[in-house]
Amino acid sequence: MQTTDNATDGRTVSGIRDAREQSLLPLKMTVILPLGRYAEDPLRREAAMEFELTDHAKTVLQQRNISLDWVERVLNAPQQTEPDSEDAALEHCLGRIEEHGNRVLRVIINVEAHPQRVVTAYFDRAMRNRL
């Protein structure tokens, strides 16, 4: 994961946030986290996707109480992907978040940007019983 601002994610990963507040870490960093169901199986583990958040995505993640961990999980192992109906540069990644009532998180990314850019994310009520 690559972000320019981790202040909105509200989590601490092995003291990274504490160290960053003490200016020991750069503003841009890559964090490789275990990939959910593949974390215990090194043969099935895939490289973590690098991405950045748009300002809009940072805002809505905070407003909608969506954890950055959940976004990472969906991007690294989506249960379903869909092309955007209006913009070919966008892709929708969907995944269930068990610890949030099995709701389906839809993360929309710009696949033409490098690194890929998260445009927005929301819980998709229409997909609740379809995924």
N, C-alpha and C positions, 0 to 999 in steps of 0.2 A: 504494500500500500504506500502510496506517496501522496502526501497532502501538503498544502502550504500553511494550514492552520489546524491544529488539533485541539484548540480551546473548546470547540463545540462538542467533542465526543464524551467528555465527562468521565473518563475511565482512567485507571492507572494500570499499566502493564509493566510489571517488574520494576517499578520506580521510574519509568521513562518520563512520566509527567513531572515528577518531583525533580529529576535531573534537568529536565528542560527548563523548568522554572528557575533553576539556578544557572541557566545559560551554559550548561555542559554539552548540550546537544544542538545541532544546527536546526534552523527553522524547517528545512526540507529534509525528510528522512524516509527511509524505506524500512518498514517493519514486516517481518515474515512471521505470521501466526499459524498455528496448527489449523488445518482445514477441516474442521468438523468431523464428519464420519470417516475421513481418510487420514486423520491425524495419527491413528494407531497402526496404520498399514502403510509402511514406507514404499511398498511396491505400487500402490495406487495413488500415493500423494502426488499432487500436481503443483507446479510453481504457482505462487500467489500472484494474482493479477495486480499490476500496478495501475493505480488510477488517481485522479485528483477530483476534488469537489468544486463545483461552481459555487458562486456566492449564494445563488438561489438554493442549491442543494444543502449547503451548510445551514441556511435559515430554516428550511422545512424539516430537516432532521431534528433540529432543536425544538421547533414548534410542535411537531408530531410525536415527540419522545421516541424517535427511532434511533437505536444504538448503531454506532459505526461498526460494531462487531457483526450485527445482523446484515448490514449492507455488504461487508466483506464476505460473509458466509454465502449470501445469495450470488454475488459476483463470481466467487471461486467455485461454487458447485450449484449452479441454477438447476431447479427441477424442470424448468421449461423456459425456452426463449422464443420471442416473437419479434418479427420486424415491425417497425412503426408503420402505421397505415398512411402517414403523410410525409415522413422524412426518412429517406433511405439511409441517412447517416446515423439514425437512432435505432437502438435495439432495446427490447424490454426483457429483463431477466426476472424470473419469478421463483420464489421459494417459500416454503412454510416455515414459520417461526414458532416452534413448539412452546417455548416459554412465554409466548404472548397469545395464548389461547388458540394455537394452530392457525393463526391468521396468515394470509398470503401477502408477502411483501413484494411489491413491484418496484424494481430499480431500473430507471431508464438511463442508458449511457450513450454517449457519442462515440461510436467505434472508429470514426475517422480521425479523432484527436489522438495524439501520442504524448503522454500516456492517455489512455481512455478517460473520458470525463463523465462523471456522474452528473446528470442534468437535474433529476428529481427522484424522489422515492415516496411511496405511500402504500398503505395497506389497502388492497383491492378487495372490496366486499363482494364484487361480482364473481371473483375466482374462488371464494371460500370453499364451496362444495364441488368445484370443478378440477382442482389440482390434487 
